[in-house]
Amino acid sequence: MSAPPETQGSDDPRRRRWMIIIAIAIVVIAVVVGLAAAWLFFFGSEAPPAPTLDDALQVLQSAAPSE
């Protein structure tokens, strides 16, 4: 005789539903952590200001020998 369909290796539907919910929660948490890490990597630290033409001219003038 064969076993009833419920016991032929199939999981409990409630258990399967909880496993799917937990898997989706893990994926959502991983995506949120990844987005937060990318945000902090690109926008978390400020870059120093770019040198201006005046900065370059001051460096060149200070390097010139005085007469």
N, CA, C and O atoms as CSV, one atom per row, in Angstrom:
chain,resi,resn,atom,element,x,y,z
A,1,MET,N,N,0.833,-1.196,0.000
A,1,MET,CA,C,0.000,0.000,0.000
A,1,MET,C,C,0.874,1.255,0.000
A,1,MET,O,O,1.973,1.267,0.553
A,2,SER,N,N,0.376,2.269,-0.610
A,2,SER,CA,C,1.137,3.526,-0.612
A,2,SER,C,C,0.631,4.426,0.510
A,2,SER,O,O,-0.510,4.333,0.962
A,3,ALA,N,N,1.525,5.288,0.927
A,3,ALA,CA,C,1.185,6.208,2.013
A,3,ALA,C,C,0.274,7.309,1.488
A,3,ALA,O,O,0.243,7.572,0.286
A,4,PRO,N,N,-0.475,7.961,2.396
A,4,PRO,CA,C,-1.306,9.091,1.965
A,4,PRO,C,C,-0.430,10.213,1.386
A,4,PRO,O,O,0.743,10.325,1.743
A,5,PRO,N,N,-0.983,11.029,0.511
A,5,PRO,CA,C,-0.181,12.088,-0.137
A,5,PRO,C,C,0.480,13.039,0.849
A,5,PRO,O,O,1.533,13.593,0.536
A,6,GLU,N,N,-0.094,13.250,2.024
A,6,GLU,CA,C,0.480,14.205,2.966
A,6,GLU,C,C,1.821,13.727,3.521
A,6,GLU,O,O,2.657,14.545,3.906
A,7,THR,N,N,2.030,12.428,3.566
A,7,THR,CA,C,3.238,11.913,4.207
A,7,THR,C,C,4.254,11.374,3.219
A,7,THR,O,O,5.221,10.743,3.647
A,8,GLN,N,N,4.093,11.581,1.953
A,8,GLN,CA,C,5.034,11.062,0.966
A,8,GLN,C,C,6.191,12.034,0.749
A,8,GLN,O,O,6.452,12.438,-0.384
A,9,GLY,N,N,6.885,12.412,1.820
A,9,GLY,CA,C,8.054,13.267,1.696
A,9,GLY,C,C,7.752,14.740,1.510
A,9,GLY,O,O,8.683,15.539,1.406
A,10,SER,N,N,6.508,15.123,1.465
A,10,SER,CA,C,6.197,16.541,1.319
A,10,SER,C,C,6.205,17.197,2.695
A,10,SER,O,O,5.744,16.617,3.679
A,11,ASP,N,N,6.731,18.402,2.746
A,11,ASP,CA,C,6.785,19.133,4.007
A,11,ASP,C,C,5.414,19.655,4.397
A,11,ASP,O,O,4.504,19.749,3.574
A,12,ASP,N,N,5.294,19.982,5.636
A,12,ASP,CA,C,4.080,20.617,6.134
A,12,ASP,C,C,3.935,21.972,5.434
A,12,ASP,O,O,4.906,22.727,5.383
A,13,PRO,N,N,2.771,22.304,4.899
A,13,PRO,CA,C,2.627,23.599,4.194
A,13,PRO,C,C,2.963,24.799,5.081
A,13,PRO,O,O,3.514,25.795,4.611
A,14,ARG,N,N,2.625,24.693,6.371
A,14,ARG,CA,C,2.957,25.818,7.254
A,14,ARG,C,C,4.461,25.950,7.410
A,14,ARG,O,O,4.977,27.067,7.430
A,15,ARG,N,N,5.170,24.850,7.521
A,15,ARG,CA,C,6.626,24.906,7.668
A,15,ARG,C,C,7.260,25.472,6.400
A,15,ARG,O,O,8.172,26.297,6.465
A,16,ARG,N,N,6.769,25.023,5.252
A,16,ARG,CA,C,7.306,25.526,3.988
A,16,ARG,C,C,7.067,27.031,3.860
A,16,ARG,O,O,7.941,27.765,3.400
A,17,ARG,N,N,5.871,27.488,4.272
A,17,ARG,CA,C,5.556,28.914,4.211
A,17,ARG,C,C,6.512,29.714,5.084
A,17,ARG,O,O,6.992,30.770,4.671
A,18,TRP,N,N,6.797,29.214,6.309
A,18,TRP,CA,C,7.724,29.920,7.196
A,18,TRP,C,C,9.141,29.927,6.627
A,18,TRP,O,O,9.858,30.917,6.766
A,19,MET,N,N,9.548,28.835,5.992
A,19,MET,CA,C,10.884,28.802,5.388
A,19,MET,C,C,10.992,29.825,4.268
A,19,MET,O,O,12.022,30.482,4.122
A,20,ILE,N,N,9.933,29.962,3.475
A,20,ILE,CA,C,9.937,30.954,2.399
A,20,ILE,C,C,9.972,32.360,2.976
A,20,ILE,O,O,10.705,33.212,2.474
A,21,ILE,N,N,9.194,32.616,4.022
A,21,ILE,CA,C,9.185,33.947,4.649
A,21,ILE,C,C,10.563,34.273,5.216
A,21,ILE,O,O,11.047,35.394,5.059
A,22,ILE,N,N,11.198,33.306,5.871
A,22,ILE,CA,C,12.534,33.543,6.439
A,22,ILE,C,C,13.546,33.788,5.326
A,22,ILE,O,O,14.400,34.665,5.452
A,23,ALA,N,N,13.461,33.023,4.237
A,23,ALA,CA,C,14.382,33.220,3.119
A,23,ALA,C,C,14.211,34.605,2.506
A,23,ALA,O,O,15.198,35.272,2.195
A,24,ILE,N,N,12.971,35.038,2.331
A,24,ILE,CA,C,12.722,36.371,1.780
A,24,ILE,C,C,13.237,37.441,2.743
A,24,ILE,O,O,13.807,38.439,2.303
A,25,ALA,N,N,13.047,37.250,4.036
A,25,ALA,CA,C,13.539,38.218,5.019
A,25,ALA,C,C,15.060,38.312,4.967
A,25,ALA,O,O,15.614,39.407,5.060
A,26,ILE,N,N,15.738,37.180,4.822
A,26,ILE,CA,C,17.203,37.199,4.739
A,26,ILE,C,C,17.658,37.947,3.495
A,26,ILE,O,O,18.619,38.714,3.546
A,27,VAL,N,N,16.974,37.727,2.379
A,27,VAL,CA,C,17.334,38.428,1.139
A,27,VAL,C,C,17.097,39.918,1.286
A,27,VAL,O,O,17.931,40.715,0.857
A,28,VAL,N,N,15.986,40.312,1.877
A,28,VAL,CA,C,15.687,41.743,2.065
A,28,VAL,C,C,16.730,42.387,2.971
A,28,VAL,O,O,17.206,43.486,2.686
A,29,ILE,N,N,17.086,41.710,4.060
A,29,ILE,CA,C,18.098,42.261,4.970
A,29,ILE,C,C,19.432,42.390,4.257
A,29,ILE,O,O,20.127,43.391,4.434
A,30,ALA,N,N,19.806,41.397,3.452
A,30,ALA,CA,C,21.069,41.463,2.723
A,30,ALA,C,C,21.077,42.630,1.733
A,30,ALA,O,O,22.089,43.315,1.585
A,31,VAL,N,N,19.960,42.852,1.063
A,31,VAL,CA,C,19.886,43.970,0.114
A,31,VAL,C,C,19.987,45.302,0.853
A,31,VAL,O,O,20.686,46.206,0.395
A,32,VAL,N,N,19.308,45.435,1.975
A,32,VAL,CA,C,19.357,46.686,2.741
A,32,VAL,C,C,20.770,46.938,3.250
A,32,VAL,O,O,21.262,48.064,3.171
A,33,VAL,N,N,21.426,45.915,3.768
A,33,VAL,CA,C,22.800,46.080,4.263
A,33,VAL,C,C,23.736,46.437,3.108
A,33,VAL,O,O,24.618,47.281,3.262
A,34,GLY,N,N,23.548,45.806,1.971
A,34,GLY,CA,C,24.373,46.130,0.805
A,34,GLY,C,C,24.171,47.555,0.329
A,34,GLY,O,O,25.135,48.245,-0.004
A,35,LEU,N,N,22.924,47.999,0.295
A,35,LEU,CA,C,22.665,49.388,-0.115
A,35,LEU,C,C,23.249,50.382,0.891
A,35,LEU,O,O,23.791,51.416,0.502
A,36,ALA,N,N,23.139,50.068,2.179
A,36,ALA,CA,C,23.704,50.949,3.203
A,36,ALA,C,C,25.227,51.007,3.071
A,36,ALA,O,O,25.819,52.078,3.198
A,37,ALA,N,N,25.857,49.868,2.818
A,37,ALA,CA,C,27.311,49.850,2.654
A,37,ALA,C,C,27.728,50.650,1.418
A,37,ALA,O,O,28.704,51.398,1.468
A,38,ALA,N,N,27.004,50.501,0.321
A,38,ALA,CA,C,27.327,51.262,-0.887
A,38,ALA,C,C,27.127,52.756,-0.653
A,38,ALA,O,O,27.940,53.572,-1.087
A,39,TRP,N,N,26.051,53.109,0.028
A,39,TRP,CA,C,25.799,54.525,0.322
A,39,TRP,C,C,26.940,55.108,1.158
A,39,TRP,O,O,27.447,56.189,0.856
A,40,LEU,N,N,27.337,54.395,2.202
A,40,LEU,CA,C,28.421,54.894,3.046
A,40,LEU,C,C,29.741,54.932,2.296
A,40,LEU,O,O,30.553,55.831,2.515
A,41,PHE,N,N,29.964,53.970,1.418
A,41,PHE,CA,C,31.216,53.950,0.654
A,41,PHE,C,C,31.312,55.149,-0.272
A,41,PHE,O,O,32.360,55.790,-0.357
A,42,PHE,N,N,30.223,55.455,-0.967
A,42,PHE,CA,C,30.272,56.534,-1.953
A,42,PHE,C,C,29.987,57.911,-1.363
A,42,PHE,O,O,30.539,58.904,-1.837
A,43,PHE,N,N,29.137,57.993,-0.339
A,43,PHE,CA,C,28.736,59.298,0.166
A,43,PHE,C,C,29.098,59.533,1.620
A,43,PHE,O,O,28.841,60.617,2.144
A,44,GLY,N,N,29.685,58.554,2.286
A,44,GLY,CA,C,29.959,58.680,3.710
A,44,GLY,C,C,31.122,59.586,4.034
A,44,GLY,O,O,31.125,60.239,5.077
A,45,SER,N,N,32.102,59.638,3.168
A,45,SER,CA,C,33.267,60.486,3.436
A,45,SER,C,C,33.328,61.582,2.383
A,45,SER,O,O,33.010,61.372,1.212
A,46,GLU,N,N,33.732,62.714,2.819
A,46,GLU,CA,C,33.812,63.835,1.886
A,46,GLU,C,C,35.204,63.895,1.275
A,46,GLU,O,O,36.206,63.719,1.969
A,47,ALA,N,N,35.256,64.139,-0.001
A,47,ALA,CA,C,36.535,64.285,-0.688
A,47,ALA,C,C,37.101,65.666,-0.395
A,47,ALA,O,O,36.339,66.611,-0.187
A,48,PRO,N,N,38.403,65.799,-0.376
A,48,PRO,CA,C,38.975,67.129,-0.189
A,48,PRO,C,C,38.604,68.014,-1.376
A,48,PRO,O,O,38.364,67.517,-2.477
A,49,PRO,N,N,38.559,69.305,-1.154
A,49,PRO,CA,C,38.197,70.181,-2.270
A,49,PRO,C,C,39.242,70.104,-3.385
A,49,PRO,O,O,40.436,69.945,-3.130
A,50,ALA,N,N,38.773,70.218,-4.601
A,50,ALA,CA,C,39.681,70.179,-5.744
A,50,ALA,C,C,40.531,71.440,-5.768
A,50,ALA,O,O,40.049,72.521,-5.431
A,51,PRO,N,N,41.785,71.310,-6.161
A,51,PRO,CA,C,42.625,72.504,-6.231
A,51,PRO,C,C,42.116,73.470,-7.300
A,51,PRO,O,O,41.605,73.059,-8.342
A,52,THR,N,N,42.266,74.736,-7.020
A,52,THR,CA,C,41.820,75.763,-7.961
A,52,THR,C,C,43.022,76.300,-8.714
A,52,THR,O,O,44.165,75.953,-8.417
A,53,LEU,N,N,42.756,77.134,-9.675
A,53,LEU,CA,C,43.841,77.764,-10.427
A,53,LEU,C,C,44.672,78.652,-9.512
A,53,LEU,O,O,45.890,78.728,-9.670
A,54,ASP,N,N,44.044,79.318,-8.568
A,54,ASP,CA,C,44.787,80.158,-7.625
A,54,ASP,C,C,45.752,79.322,-6.779
A,54,ASP,O,O,46.874,79.751,-6.512
A,55,ASP,N,N,45.319,78.140,-6.362
A,55,ASP,CA,C,46.206,77.255,-5.602
A,55,ASP,C,C,47.423,76.882,-6.433
A,55,ASP,O,O,48.545,76.890,-5.928
A,56,ALA,N,N,47.211,76.553,-7.707
A,56,ALA,CA,C,48.323,76.179,-8.574
A,56,ALA,C,C,49.275,77.348,-8.778
A,56,ALA,O,O,50.493,77.167,-8.763
A,57,LEU,N,N,48.728,78.550,-8.969
A,57,LEU,CA,C,49.594,79.724,-9.161
A,57,LEU,C,C,50.404,80.030,-7.898
A,57,LEU,O,O,51.564,80.430,-7.994
A,58,GLN,N,N,49.812,79.850,-6.727
A,58,GLN,CA,C,50.551,80.088,-5.484
A,58,GLN,C,C,51.701,79.098,-5.340
A,58,GLN,O,O,52.784,79.468,-4.887
A,59,VAL,N,N,51.478,77.863,-5.717
A,59,VAL,CA,C,52.554,76.863,-5.647
A,59,VAL,C,C,53.653,77.223,-6.621
A,59,VAL,O,O,54.834,77.133,-6.286
A,60,LEU,N,N,53.283,77.628,-7.817
A,60,LEU,CA,C,54.310,77.992,-8.797
A,60,LEU,C,C,55.075,79.245,-8.373
A,60,LEU,O,O,56.286,79.321,-8.577
A,61,GLN,N,N,54.399,80.212,-7.795
A,61,GLN,CA,C,55.074,81.439,-7.378
A,61,GLN,C,C,55.982,81.180,-6.186
A,61,GLN,O,O,57.042,81.797,-6.092
A,62,SER,N,N,55.618,80.313,-5.296
A,62,SER,CA,C,56.460,80.046,-4.134
A,62,SER,C,C,57.686,79.222,-4.545
A,62,SER,O,O,58.702,79.262,-3.852
A,63,ALA,N,N,57.616,78.483,-5.649
A,63,ALA,CA,C,58.753,77.672,-6.088
A,63,ALA,C,C,59.734,78.496,-6.921
A,63,ALA,O,O,60.872,78.072,-7.125
A,64,ALA,N,N,59.318,79.654,-7.401
A,64,ALA,CA,C,60.201,80.476,-8.236
A,64,ALA,C,C,61.282,81.110,-7.373
A,64,ALA,O,O,61.011,81.551,-6.256
A,65,PRO,N,N,62.507,81.156,-7.889
A,65,PRO,CA,C,63.597,81.787,-7.096
A,65,PRO,C,C,63.359,83.289,-6.965
A,65,PRO,O,O,62.966,83.963,-7.918
A,66,SER,N,N,63.604,83.779,-5.784
A,66,SER,CA,C,63.410,85.227,-5.578
A,66,SER,C,C,64.638,85.980,-6.057
A,66,SER,O,O,65.763,85.500,-5.919
A,67,GLU,N,N,64.423,87.154,-6.616
A,67,GLU,CA,C,65.522,87.929,-7.152
A,67,GLU,C,C,65.912,89.044,-6.212
A,67,GLU,O,O,66.832,89.807,-6.507
